[in-house]
Amino acid sequence: MTDSRCAWCGTDPLYVAYHDTEWGVPERDPRALWEKLVLDGFQAGLAWITILRKREAFRAAFDGFDPQAVARYGEGDRARLMADAGIVRSGAKIDATIRGARVWCDMRERGEDFSDWLWGFVDGRPIQNTPATMAGVPAQTSVSVEMSRALKAKGFGFCGPVITYAFMQATGMVNDHVQTCFRCDEVRAMGGR
C-alpha cells in the first residue's frame, strides 16, 4: 500500500518519511507553525530536501525555534548564525527569522494566537484539494496570496504566495496528496471541507 505515494517525494528515505508522517497533517501548535513558516522561507531558491536535511541543525541554531528566545537575538547571534555551516547562511533570511520571532511574540502579547490567525484563512478546516495527478497541484492559490499579504503586513518575511502555499500544504491547511496516494484518505479523515 505504501508504494503508492505522491511523486514529489521520490525514493530518498528522509523525503519519504517526511511525506508519510508529516506532510499534510494538520498542525495547530503556534510554535511549530512558526518553525515551518521559517523553514519554508529558508527554502526559497532551494530544494525542500536541502532544508529537510538541515532541519536539526536549524533547530539547534535557532534555540528549538522558540520565538521568545529568537526574538532576543542581537548582532552576536546573527554573526553566529552566519558562521554556522549547518544551516543556510543568508543574512536576509536570518534577519527575517529574528524579525518574525518578534512579530510572533508581539501577536501573543496582544492576545492574538498565531495558529488561530493562520487557520482563519481556511475557516479553521483543511481544504481538500486531493488532485488526480501532480499536474493538479497549484503553485499558489487566492488563499495563499491573501495569507502572504497578511503575513507581510504584520512584518514577516520570505512568505510570498508560493512559499505560503507550500506552508499550507505541509501544515495540513490544504490536502494536496494525490488521489492514488495512500496518505490521501488518511489525511482527509483528519477533517476538512
Z-matrix of the N, CA and C atoms (Angstrom, degrees):
N
C 1 1.455
C 2 1.521 1 111.23
N 3 1.339 2 117.96 1 -41.13
C 4 1.452 3 121.07 2 -177.11
C 5 1.519 4 113.14 3 -74.38
N 6 1.353 5 117.48 4 2.59
C 7 1.455 6 118.46 5 177.37
C 8 1.527 7 111.50 6 -82.60
N 9 1.325 8 117.84 7 -7.41
C 10 1.454 9 122.07 8 178.72
C 11 1.530 10 108.55 9 -105.56
N 12 1.331 11 115.12 10 98.09
C 13 1.468 12 121.61 11 -177.18
C 14 1.513 13 109.85 12 -126.03
N 15 1.313 14 114.87 13 168.93
C 16 1.462 15 120.43 14 169.64
C 17 1.530 16 107.10 15 -61.37
N 18 1.315 17 116.65 16 135.37
C 19 1.465 18 121.19 17 -173.32
C 20 1.530 19 113.86 18 -65.29
N 21 1.324 20 118.21 19 -24.40
C 22 1.459 21 119.99 20 -173.47
C 23 1.530 22 113.68 21 -62.41
N 24 1.326 23 117.97 22 -24.80
C 25 1.473 24 118.37 23 -176.26
C 26 1.521 25 112.97 24 -83.06
N 27 1.327 26 118.07 25 -11.00
C 28 1.461 27 120.13 26 177.18
C 29 1.519 28 112.37 27 57.16
N 30 1.344 29 115.60 28 -139.65
C 31 1.470 30 120.19 29 -176.91
C 32 1.526 31 113.09 30 -121.03
N 33 1.318 32 118.67 31 -0.74
C 34 1.462 33 121.38 32 177.98
C 35 1.530 34 108.28 33 -58.84
N 36 1.339 35 118.98 34 123.68
C 37 1.477 36 120.86 35 -176.10
C 38 1.529 37 113.79 36 -56.01
N 39 1.326 38 118.13 37 -37.27
C 40 1.459 39 120.86 38 179.63
C 41 1.530 40 110.62 39 -66.72
N 42 1.330 41 115.57 40 -44.42
C 43 1.462 42 121.63 41 178.95
C 44 1.532 43 110.83 42 -64.46
N 45 1.325 44 116.66 43 -42.88
C 46 1.461 45 121.56 44 179.93
C 47 1.533 46 110.07 45 -62.97
N 48 1.322 47 116.91 46 -44.74
C 49 1.469 48 120.50 47 178.70
C 50 1.523 49 110.88 48 -62.28
N 51 1.333 50 117.21 49 -40.87
C 52 1.469 51 121.40 50 177.70
C 53 1.529 52 109.99 51 -61.48
N 54 1.318 53 116.52 52 -47.28
C 55 1.461 54 120.86 53 178.06
C 56 1.525 55 111.45 54 -59.72
N 57 1.321 56 115.94 55 -45.85
C 58 1.464 57 120.96 56 -172.59
C 59 1.530 58 114.11 57 -73.64
N 60 1.317 59 117.50 58 -24.52
C 61 1.465 60 119.02 59 -173.70
C 62 1.521 61 115.46 60 -119.86
N 63 1.329 62 118.89 61 -22.77
C 64 1.462 63 120.48 62 -173.44
C 65 1.522 64 114.77 63 -118.89
N 66 1.337 65 116.33 64 -48.71
C 67 1.461 66 120.86 65 -169.29
C 68 1.521 67 111.05 66 -62.46
N 69 1.302 68 115.90 67 123.35
C 70 1.458 69 121.25 68 178.21
C 71 1.514 70 114.99 69 89.75
N 72 1.325 71 117.68 70 -5.26
C 73 1.460 72 120.87 71 178.94
C 74 1.532 73 108.36 72 -80.92
N 75 1.332 74 118.54 73 124.43
C 76 1.461 75 120.10 74 -178.36
C 77 1.533 76 112.57 75 -56.77
N 78 1.311 77 114.98 76 121.93
C 79 1.469 78 122.96 77 178.67
C 80 1.522 79 107.51 78 -107.34
N 81 1.319 80 116.73 79 128.44
C 82 1.474 81 121.08 80 -178.05
C 83 1.531 82 112.66 81 -117.77
N 84 1.320 83 117.79 82 -10.02
C 85 1.459 84 120.53 83 -177.98
C 86 1.538 85 110.09 84 -72.95
N 87 1.341 86 118.49 85 123.42
C 88 1.466 87 120.84 86 -176.91
C 89 1.534 88 113.70 87 -58.55
N 90 1.339 89 116.89 88 -40.51
C 91 1.460 90 119.77 89 -179.88
C 92 1.524 91 110.77 90 -66.85
N 93 1.319 92 116.66 91 -44.89
C 94 1.467 93 121.01 92 -179.90
C 95 1.524 94 110.93 93 -63.63
N 96 1.326 95 117.58 94 -36.79
C 97 1.463 96 120.68 95 177.30
C 98 1.522 97 110.51 96 -65.15
N 99 1.334 98 116.55 97 -41.38
C 100 1.462 99 118.94 98 178.15
C 101 1.525 100 110.40 99 -64.08
N 102 1.321 101 117.51 100 -43.39
C 103 1.472 102 120.82 101 177.44
C 104 1.526 103 110.22 102 -55.66
N 105 1.320 104 116.75 103 -47.44
C 106 1.467 105 120.35 104 -177.79
C 107 1.516 106 111.07 105 -65.17
N 108 1.323 107 117.58 106 -39.28
C 109 1.463 108 120.68 107 177.73
C 110 1.526 109 110.57 108 -62.39
N 111 1.330 110 116.02 109 -42.63
C 112 1.470 111 120.53 110 178.27
C 113 1.524 112 110.40 111 -62.52
N 114 1.319 113 116.83 112 -47.89
C 115 1.469 114 120.10 113 -178.84
C 116 1.524 115 111.20 114 -63.08
N 117 1.328 116 117.18 115 -39.70
C 118 1.469 117 119.15 116 176.34
C 119 1.522 118 110.59 117 -63.55
N 120 1.327 119 117.57 118 -35.56
C 121 1.462 120 120.69 119 176.02
C 122 1.521 121 111.88 120 -65.96
N 123 1.326 122 116.60 121 -40.20
C 124 1.467 123 120.12 122 177.23
C 125 1.527 124 111.03 123 -65.57
N 126 1.320 125 117.09 124 -24.56
C 127 1.463 126 120.15 125 179.92
C 128 1.519 127 112.41 126 -69.82
N 129 1.316 128 118.67 127 -23.65
C 130 1.464 129 121.76 128 -175.31
C 131 1.531 130 110.50 129 -44.47
N 132 1.326 131 115.60 130 120.12
C 133 1.461 132 121.69 131 -179.48
C 134 1.518 133 114.47 132 85.89
N 135 1.321 134 117.33 133 -1.12
C 136 1.465 135 122.25 134 -177.49
C 137 1.532 136 109.83 135 -127.28
N 138 1.310 137 116.33 136 169.70
C 139 1.460 138 121.54 137 174.25
C 140 1.529 139 108.79 138 -83.95
N 141 1.333 140 116.45 139 144.55
C 142 1.465 141 120.22 140 -179.54
C 143 1.522 142 111.79 141 -59.51
N 144 1.327 143 117.93 142 -33.39
C 145 1.471 144 120.01 143 -179.72
C 146 1.527 145 110.66 144 -60.77
N 147 1.327 146 117.23 145 -31.38
C 148 1.469 147 120.96 146 177.16
C 149 1.523 148 109.84 147 -61.39
N 150 1.322 149 116.44 148 -46.11
C 151 1.467 150 121.07 149 -179.87
C 152 1.523 151 110.15 150 -69.00
N 153 1.310 152 116.43 151 -40.88
C 154 1.457 153 120.45 152 -179.97
C 155 1.526 154 111.07 153 -60.16
N 156 1.309 155 116.94 154 -40.78
C 157 1.468 156 120.93 155 178.31
C 158 1.528 157 112.31 156 -67.13
N 159 1.316 158 117.24 157 -25.54
C 160 1.463 159 122.12 158 -178.70
C 161 1.526 160 112.64 159 -100.91
N 162 1.332 161 117.17 160 2.32
C 163 1.464 162 120.02 161 -172.26
C 164 1.525 163 113.06 162 -56.56
N 165 1.321 164 118.51 163 -44.31
C 166 1.469 165 119.63 164 180.00
C 167 1.518 166 111.59 165 -65.31
N 168 1.323 167 117.23 166 -35.93
C 169 1.465 168 120.43 167 176.52
C 170 1.533 169 110.48 168 -66.49
N 171 1.334 170 116.52 169 -39.54
C 172 1.464 171 120.31 170 175.21
C 173 1.527 172 110.17 171 -60.69
N 174 1.322 173 116.46 172 -45.21
C 175 1.464 174 119.88 173 -179.05
C 176 1.530 175 111.09 174 -61.14
N 177 1.319 176 116.64 175 -41.58
C 178 1.465 177 119.93 176 178.45
C 179 1.523 178 110.58 177 -67.03
N 180 1.307 179 117.24 178 -42.73
C 181 1.466 180 121.63 179 -176.95
C 182 1.527 181 112.39 180 -67.17
N 183 1.336 182 116.59 181 -34.16
C 184 1.470 183 121.30 182 -176.40
C 185 1.533 184 112.58 183 -106.84
N 186 1.340 185 116.86 184 35.37
C 187 1.464 186 121.55 185 174.22
C 188 1.527 187 112.63 186 50.22
N 189 1.336 188 116.47 187 46.42
C 190 1.458 189 120.20 188 178.21
C 191 1.523 190 112.99 189 65.45
N 192 1.316 191 116.23 190 21.88
C 193 1.469 192 122.20 191 -177.08
C 194 1.527 193 111.17 192 54.91
N 195 1.315 194 114.91 193 42.21
C 196 1.465 195 121.10 194 172.42
C 197 1.529 196 106.57 195 -81.67
N 198 1.326 197 118.70 196 108.27
C 199 1.467 198 119.83 197 -175.96
C 200 1.524 199 113.69 198 -56.31
N 201 1.334 200 117.08 199 -36.17
C 202 1.462 201 119.18 200 -179.16
C 203 1.522 202 111.15 201 -65.76
N 204 1.325 203 117.37 202 -38.94
C 205 1.465 204 120.61 203 178.04
C 206 1.527 205 110.60 204 -68.89
N 207 1.329 206 116.61 205 -45.94
C 208 1.468 207 120.66 206 -177.83
C 209 1.527 208 110.85 207 -66.33
N 210 1.321 209 117.79 208 -33.64
C 211 1.468 210 121.43 209 179.41
C 212 1.526 211 111.96 210 -61.93
N 213 1.327 212 116.78 211 -24.40
C 214 1.476 213 120.86 212 -179.71
C 215 1.538 214 112.93 213 -88.10
N 216 1.323 215 117.65 214 -2.15
C 217 1.473 216 120.07 215 -177.89
C 218 1.521 217 111.27 216 -60.78
N 219 1.333 218 113.42 217 141.16
C 220 1.453 219 120.81 218 176.57
C 221 1.523 220 109.97 219 -121.63
N 222 1.305 221 115.47 220 -161.39
C 223 1.470 222 121.04 221 -176.62
C 224 1.524 223 112.57 222 -62.13
N 225 1.325 224 117.50 223 -36.30
C 226 1.463 225 119.98 224 178.54
C 227 1.519 226 111.91 225 -63.77
N 228 1.325 227 116.04 226 -39.41
C 229 1.463 228 120.21 227 177.55
C 230 1.521 229 110.73 228 -67.77
N 231 1.325 230 115.73 229 -40.31
C 232 1.467 231 119.48 230 178.81
C 233 1.532 232 109.87 231 -61.62
N 234 1.320 233 116.59 232 -43.91
C 235 1.474 234 120.77 233 178.55
C 236 1.530 235 110.47 234 -62.77
N 237 1.319 236 116.53 235 -41.69
C 238 1.468 237 120.71 236 177.90
C 239 1.526 238 110.77 237 -60.02
N 240 1.313 239 116.34 238 -44.67
C 241 1.462 240 120.89 239 -179.98
C 242 1.532 241 111.47 240 -65.86
N 243 1.313 242 116.72 241 -39.97
C 244 1.471 243 120.56 242 179.29
C 245 1.523 244 111.52 243 -65.52
N 246 1.330 245 117.38 244 -23.12
C 247 1.469 246 121.43 245 179.46
C 248 1.527 247 112.73 246 -93.71
N 249 1.331 248 117.49 247 -4.09
C 250 1.462 249 121.89 248 -175.48
C 251 1.530 250 110.50 249 -85.00
N 252 1.316 251 116.92 250 105.18
C 253 1.469 252 121.51 251 -178.75
C 254 1.532 253 112.50 252 -70.63
N 255 1.308 254 117.72 253 -10.91
C 256 1.456 255 120.76 254 -179.78
C 257 1.523 256 113.99 255 -77.54
N 258 1.336 257 116.58 256 -14.81
C 259 1.466 258 120.61 257 -179.28
C 260 1.526 259 109.15 258 -118.23
N 261 1.301 260 115.98 259 178.98
C 262 1.463 261 121.49 260 173.04
C 263 1.518 262 106.33 261 -82.20
N 264 1.326 263 116.27 262 118.40
C 265 1.470 264 120.85 263 -174.59
C 266 1.527 265 110.29 264 -93.78
N 267 1.302 266 114.78 265 80.99
C 268 1.460 267 122.46 266 177.56
C 269 1.517 268 107.73 267 -118.75
N 270 1.310 269 116.48 268 116.13
C 271 1.458 270 120.46 269 -179.52
C 272 1.520 271 112.22 270 -57.82
N 273 1.332 272 116.37 271 -41.75
C 274 1.460 273 120.11 272 -178.79
C 275 1.534 274 110.96 273 -65.06
N 276 1.317 275 117.35 274 -39.75
C 277 1.472 276 120.67 275 -179.69
C 278 1.522 277 111.42 276 -73.15
N 279 1.309 278 117.16 277 -36.22
C 280 1.465 279 120.96 278 176.11
C 281 1.527 280 109.69 279 -65.09
N 282 1.334 281 116.71 280 -45.66
C 283 1.464 282 120.53 281 178.24
C 284 1.525 283 111.12 282 -60.86
N 285 1.340 284 116.73 283 -41.06
C 286 1.462 285 120.58 284 179.05
C 287 1.529 286 111.19 285 -64.54
N 288 1.328 287 116.89 286 -34.38
C 289 1.463 288 120.72 287 178.58
C 290 1.530 289 110.56 288 -66.95
N 291 1.316 290 116.49 289 -45.80
C 292 1.473 291 120.53 290 179.35
C 293 1.528 292 109.99 291 -63.71
N 294 1.316 293 116.53 292 -45.60
C 295 1.470 294 121.15 293 178.25
C 296 1.533 295 110.07 294 -61.93
N 297 1.334 296 117.23 295 -42.07
C 298 1.467 297 121.09 296 178.96
C 299 1.520 298 112.44 297 -63.20
N 300 1.327 299 116.92 298 -36.58
C 301 1.466 300 120.31 299 177.26
C 302 1.520 301 109.92 300 -63.82
N 303 1.307 302 116.36 301 -39.34
C 304 1.471 303 119.92 302 179.09
C 305 1.524 304 110.80 303 -66.90
N 306 1.324 305 116.95 304 -40.37
C 307 1.464 306 121.15 305 177.04
C 308 1.528 307 109.59 306 -63.39
N 309 1.336 308 116.86 307 -45.54
C 310 1.469 309 121.90 308 179.00
C 311 1.528 310 109.90 309 -55.74
N 312 1.331 311 116.11 310 -46.44
C 313 1.476 312 121.06 311 -179.69
C 314 1.524 313 111.15 312 -66.10
N 315 1.335 314 117.35 313 -40.54
C 316 1.469 315 120.83 314 177.57
C 317 1.526 316 110.86 315 -61.36
N 318 1.341 317 115.65 316 -41.80
C 319 1.467 318 119.48 317 177.79
C 320 1.525 319 109.90 318 -59.95
N 321 1.307 320 116.20 319 -46.38
C 322 1.456 321 120.44 320 -178.20
C 323 1.525 322 111.47 321 -62.94
N 324 1.335 323 115.79 322 -42.06
C 325 1.467 324 119.65 323 179.28
C 326 1.525 325 111.75 324 -62.93
N 327 1.338 326 116.55 325 -29.47
C 328 1.471 327 121.12 326 177.74
C 329 1.524 328 111.93 327 -86.03
N 330 1.339 329 117.43 328 3.27
C 331 1.455 330 121.31 329 179.09
C 332 1.514 331 114.22 330 82.23
N 333 1.318 332 116.37 331 15.55
C 334 1.462 333 121.05 332 -179.55
C 335 1.530 334 109.17 333 -99.34
N 336 1.322 335 116.58 334 114.22
C 337 1.458 336 121.86 335 -177.95
C 338 1.533 337 109.21 336 -79.59
N 339 1.329 338 116.63 337 123.90
C 340 1.462 339 121.93 338 -177.84
C 341 1.520 340 111.08 339 -59.33
N 342 1.319 341 117.28 340 -41.27
C 343 1.464 342 121.50 341 -179.73
C 344 1.530 343 111.03 342 -65.29
N 345 1.321 344 116.91 343 -50.69
C 346 1.464 345 120.13 344 -179.85
C 347 1.529 346 110.65 345 -59.52
N 348 1.324 347 116.05 346 -40.64
C 349 1.463 348 120.69 347 -179.46
C 350 1.530 349 110.68 348 -62.62
N 351 1.332 350 116.80 349 -48.42
C 352 1.467 351 119.96 350 179.97
C 353 1.523 352 111.84 351 -64.92
N 354 1.327 353 116.70 352 -46.87
C 355 1.465 354 120.33 353 -178.70
C 356 1.525 355 111.67 354 -65.50
N 357 1.323 356 117.23 355 -19.48
C 358 1.460 357 120.81 356 176.24
C 359 1.525 358 112.81 357 -62.32
N 360 1.317 359 116.89 358 -25.24
C 361 1.472 360 120.21 359 179.01
C 362 1.526 361 111.82 360 -68.14
N 363 1.332 362 117.23 361 -20.67
C 364 1.469 363 121.40 362 178.50
C 365 1.536 364 110.26 363 -118.58
N 366 1.322 365 115.71 364 25.03
C 367 1.471 366 121.84 365 179.38
C 368 1.521 367 112.68 366 56.15
N 369 1.328 368 116.65 367 30.02
C 370 1.459 369 121.52 368 174.45
C 371 1.513 370 115.97 369 79.36
N 372 1.341 371 117.88 370 0.04
C 373 1.474 372 120.98 371 -177.37
C 374 1.522 373 110.46 372 -133.69
N 375 1.334 374 117.20 373 144.45
C 376 1.462 375 120.19 374 178.84
C 377 1.532 376 112.37 375 -60.90
N 378 1.297 377 114.92 376 140.14
C 379 1.463 378 121.78 377 172.44
C 380 1.526 379 107.00 378 -81.78
N 381 1.313 380 117.10 379 129.17
C 382 1.467 381 121.46 380 -179.19
C 383 1.527 382 108.75 381 -95.43
N 384 1.332 383 116.63 382 92.98
C 385 1.456 384 121.24 383 178.17
C 386 1.532 385 109.44 384 -83.13
N 387 1.317 386 116.56 385 -50.69
C 388 1.471 387 125.31 386 178.49
C 389 1.527 388 112.81 387 34.52
N 390 1.325 389 116.95 388 71.19
C 391 1.463 390 121.41 389 -178.34
C 392 1.533 391 112.15 390 -70.33
N 393 1.322 392 115.36 391 158.84
C 394 1.462 393 120.78 392 178.01
C 395 1.526 394 110.97 393 -69.71
N 396 1.334 395 116.55 394 -36.71
C 397 1.468 396 121.64 395 -179.53
C 398 1.519 397 108.83 396 -140.65
N 399 1.308 398 116.54 397 170.97
C 400 1.466 399 121.22 398 178.11
C 401 1.534 400 110.87 399 -62.07
N 402 1.316 401 117.37 400 -25.15
C 403 1.463 402 120.85 401 177.91
C 404 1.531 403 111.35 402 -62.90
N 405 1.321 404 117.45 403 -22.01
C 406 1.456 405 121.81 404 179.23
C 407 1.513 406 114.30 405 -87.96
N 408 1.324 407 116.99 406 5.60
C 409 1.459 408 121.43 407 179.68
C 410 1.535 409 108.27 408 -95.42
N 411 1.322 410 117.26 409 115.02
C 412 1.469 411 119.41 410 -179.26
C 413 1.522 412 112.14 411 -74.28
N 414 1.323 413 116.02 412 159.92
C 415 1.466 414 121.20 413 175.05
C 416 1.525 415 110.50 414 -83.28
N 417 1.324 416 115.56 415 -28.16
C 418 1.456 417 121.73 416 178.18
C 419 1.524 418 107.91 417 -158.17
N 420 1.329 419 115.40 418 163.77
C 421 1.458 420 120.91 419 179.04
C 422 1.525 421 108.68 420 -137.40
N 423 1.304 422 116.81 421 173.39
C 424 1.465 423 119.97 422 177.19
C 425 1.527 424 110.52 423 -61.48
N 426 1.335 425 117.02 424 -33.45
C 427 1.465 426 120.46 425 178.88
C 428 1.530 427 110.24 426 -68.98
N 429 1.336 428 117.86 427 -40.81
C 430 1.472 429 119.16 428 179.23
C 431 1.521 430 110.80 429 -68.82
N 432 1.322 431 117.49 430 -31.92
C 433 1.467 432 120.83 431 175.45
C 434 1.525 433 109.62 432 -64.62
N 435 1.331 434 115.75 433 -45.64
C 436 1.471 435 120.95 434 178.96
C 437 1.528 436 110.85 435 -62.43
N 438 1.333 437 117.20 436 -45.07
C 439 1.459 438 120.98 437 179.58
C 440 1.527 439 110.80 438 -63.06
N 441 1.318 440 116.31 439 -42.58
C 442 1.459 441 121.16 440 179.27
C 443 1.526 442 111.01 441 -58.88
N 444 1.306 443 116.39 442 -47.76
C 445 1.474 444 120.74 443 179.84
C 446 1.524 445 111.14 444 -60.50
N 447 1.325 446 115.82 445 -43.34
C 448 1.462 447 120.23 446 -178.25
C 449 1.528 448 111.25 447 -67.26
N 450 1.343 449 117.29 448 -41.25
C 451 1.464 450 120.86 449 177.26
C 452 1.527 451 110.49 450 -61.50
N 453 1.327 452 116.38 451 -46.70
C 454 1.470 453 120.36 452 179.64
C 455 1.517 454 111.31 453 -62.83
N 456 1.333 455 116.99 454 -38.70
C 457 1.467 456 120.76 455 179.32
C 458 1.526 457 111.34 456 -62.57
N 459 1.323 458 116.93 457 -31.48
C 460 1.466 459 121.13 458 177.90
C 461 1.530 460 112.05 459 -78.10
N 462 1.339 461 116.96 460 -20.13
C 463 1.460 462 120.23 461 179.70
C 464 1.515 463 115.27 462 116.81
N 465 1.345 464 117.52 463 1.58
C 466 1.463 465 120.06 464 176.48
C 467 1.522 466 109.34 465 -73.47
N 468 1.326 467 116.02 466 152.94
C 469 1.457 468 121.10 467 179.33
C 470 1.512 469 111.94 468 -123.76
N 471 1.319 470 116.03 469 166.73
C 472 1.466 471 123.27 470 -179.19
C 473 1.531 472 110.40 471 53.19
N 474 1.319 473 114.12 472 52.98
C 475 1.460 474 120.68 473 -177.78
C 476 1.524 475 109.94 474 -141.28
N 477 1.337 476 116.15 475 49.73
C 478 1.452 477 120.49 476 175.24
C 479 1.516 478 110.58 477 -66.61
N 480 1.330 479 118.46 478 172.82
C 481 1.470 480 121.24 479 -175.16
C 482 1.525 481 115.14 480 -63.97
N 483 1.324 482 118.53 481 -28.40
C 484 1.469 483 120.12 482 176.19
C 485 1.529 484 109.44 483 -72.77
N 486 1.325 485 116.51 484 -42.71
C 487 1.464 486 120.76 485 177.29
C 488 1.523 487 110.14 486 -63.28
N 489 1.332 488 117.09 487 -43.96
C 490 1.463 489 118.31 488 -178.18
C 491 1.526 490 110.80 489 -67.93
N 492 1.329 491 118.03 490 -31.53
C 493 1.465 492 117.92 491 176.82
C 494 1.528 493 110.57 492 -68.11
N 495 1.326 494 117.00 493 -42.51
C 496 1.477 495 120.12 494 176.24
C 497 1.531 496 109.63 495 -60.10
N 498 1.324 497 116.70 496 -39.23
C 499 1.461 498 122.26 497 176.88
C 500 1.534 499 110.44 498 -62.37
N 501 1.319 500 117.04 499 -44.60
C 502 1.463 501 121.35 500 179.38
C 503 1.530 502 110.84 501 -62.24
N 504 1.328 503 116.68 502 -40.69
C 505 1.464 504 120.37 503 177.73
C 506 1.530 505 110.64 504 -63.16
N 507 1.321 506 115.25 505 -48.67
C 508 1.465 507 120.68 506 -175.00
C 509 1.514 508 112.25 507 -64.67
N 510 1.330 509 117.04 508 -35.62
C 511 1.467 510 120.73 509 -175.18
C 512 1.527 511 112.83 510 -95.86
N 513 1.314 512 116.80 511 10.53
C 514 1.455 513 120.83 512 174.14
C 515 1.511 514 115.65 513 77.63
N 516 1.318 515 118.27 514 12.99
C 517 1.463 516 119.82 515 175.17
C 518 1.523 517 110.60 516 -72.23
N 519 1.328 518 114.95 517 -20.75
C 520 1.454 519 121.15 518 173.30
C 521 1.530 520 107.15 519 -139.21
N 522 1.321 521 116.37 520 139.59
C 523 1.465 522 120.86 521 177.19
C 524 1.520 523 107.56 522 -98.72
N 525 1.313 524 116.73 523 104.17
C 526 1.455 525 122.63 524 178.89
C 527 1.523 526 112.02 525 -109.24
N 528 1.323 527 117.47 526 17.24
C 529 1.466 528 118.53 527 171.71
C 530 1.526 529 106.95 528 -64.80
N 531 1.330 530 116.73 529 130.76
C 532 1.471 531 119.46 530 179.66
C 533 1.528 532 109.21 531 -65.15
N 534 1.321 533 115.41 532 156.38
C 535 1.469 534 120.97 533 -173.57
C 536 1.523 535 113.36 534 -59.59
N 537 1.322 536 118.09 535 -29.06
C 538 1.466 537 120.50 536 -179.57
C 539 1.522 538 113.18 537 -85.63
N 540 1.329 539 117.21 538 -4.79
C 541 1.465 540 121.26 539 179.80
C 542 1.532 541 109.64 540 -76.74
N 543 1.320 542 116.10 541 136.33
C 544 1.468 543 119.67 542 -179.51
C 545 1.527 544 112.30 543 -62.81
N 546 1.339 545 118.28 544 -21.49
C 547 1.469 546 121.51 545 -179.62
C 548 1.525 547 112.55 546 -83.01
N 549 1.321 548 118.14 547 -16.29
C 550 1.462 549 121.68 548 -175.30
C 551 1.522 550 111.70 549 -54.20
N 552 1.313 551 117.36 550 -56.37
C 553 1.468 552 121.00 551 -178.37
C 554 1.523 553 112.09 552 -70.37
N 555 1.324 554 117.42 553 -33.10
C 556 1.464 555 120.36 554 178.26
C 557 1.521 556 110.32 555 -63.11
N 558 1.330 557 116.28 556 -44.28
C 559 1.464 558 120.26 557 179.84
C 560 1.516 559 109.64 558 -71.04
N 561 1.316 560 117.55 559 -39.44
C 562 1.463 561 120.69 560 178.34
C 563 1.526 562 110.38 561 -58.16
N 564 1.312 563 117.28 562 -37.44
C 565 1.459 564 121.91 563 -179.22
C 566 1.540 565 112.38 564 -66.48
N 567 1.308 566 116.70 565 -14.29
C 568 1.471 567 120.94 566 178.94
C 569 1.527 568 111.65 567 -78.59
N 570 1.306 569 116.72 568 -0.57
C 571 1.466 570 120.80 569 176.61
C 572 1.503 571 112.13 570 111.11
N 573 1.278 572 115.25 571 160.60
C 574 1.449 573 119.46 572 177.84
C 575 1.503 574 111.67 573 150.80
N 576 1.312 575 112.87 574 -173.97
C 577 1.464 576 118.93 575 -177.76
C 578 1.501 577 109.46 576 -128.63
